[in-house]
């Protein structure tokens, strides 16, 4: 089952936005991208580095335990000029208690 606001929903909306831009034009794509950002905000947030050329590929950068997308945005931004056709997607996990770290609340996938 896919929960509202899950990363999978955000990814599906992102793919729908790409398809919409091809079929319906950029305004439909912008509307779907906004929905993806709003949906992802329920559990965390997602940062994007958009391609400067025709979008032909996507890279998803996943952070580690306790980190956020903000820790990896510099990597995506430094790679973007070398890969102008790539859209970088950087999701942030939601915060929850982590048993391994004594129940400390931090970003974690499960």
N, C-alpha and C positions, 0 to 999 in steps of 0.2 A: 504494500500500500504506500502511496506517495502522500506525505503530509503536505498541507498547504504551507508554502514558504520554504520547502526543502530545496537543496541545491539542484536536485534533478528537475524540479519544476522550473527553476530559473534557467537551467540549461535548455529545457524544452522550449521555453518562451524565447530564449536567445536564438535557437534554431528556427523557430517560427518567424522571428523577426527577419532573419536572413532570407528565408523563403518569401516572406511578404515583400521585402524590398525588391526581389526579382520579379514578383508577380503583380504587386499592387502599387509599388512606388515607395519612396522614402518616408512619406507621412505615416503610412501603415506600419512600417518598420520602426519608426520612432515611437509610435504608440505602444507596440509590443515590447520594445526595449524598456520603456518606462514601467510597463507591467512587470517585467522580469526583475527590475531593480526593486520595485515595491514588494514583490513576492519574496525575494531573497532577504529583505530586511526583517522579516518575521523571526528567522533563526540566526541571523548574522547579517553580513552584507557582502556584496560582490563588487569588486573593482574591475574595470575594463580598460584596456588600452586598444583603441580602435585602429584598424589598418589605414594606411594612407593611400594605398593602391587598391585594386579590386580584391575583395575578400575571397581568398581561396582556401584558407586553412585557419584552424584555431588551436591554441595551446592553452591548457588548463594548468596553472601552477598551484599546487596544494601546499599549504604551510604545515609545519609540525605542531606538536602538542604545546599549547600555551601561546603560540604565535598568532599573527593575523595576516591578512592580505597586505596590510601596510608594510610589513617586513619584507615583502617581495616585489613591491611596485617598482622599485629602482631597477631590479633585474629585468622586468618586463619592459620598462622604458628604455633601458640601454640596449636591449635586443631589437626593439621595434624598428629603428632605422635600418638595421641589417636585414630585417624580414618585413618589408612594408606591406605584404599581402596577408599577414597573420594578425588575427584578433587574439589578444591575450585576455584570459578570463581568470580572475583571482578571487575565489570564494573565501569567506571567513566562516569557520565553524561557530556554532553557538556555544555559550558558556554553560558548563555543568560541573558538578563536583567530580573529581578524579580520585579514585581510591588509591592508586599508586602514589599519589602525592598527598596522602593524608586527608583526603576529602576536600582539598583546596579547589575552589571554583576557578576554572580556566577554560579557554577554548579547547574543545575536544570533539572528535567525530562521534564517539559513542560513550 
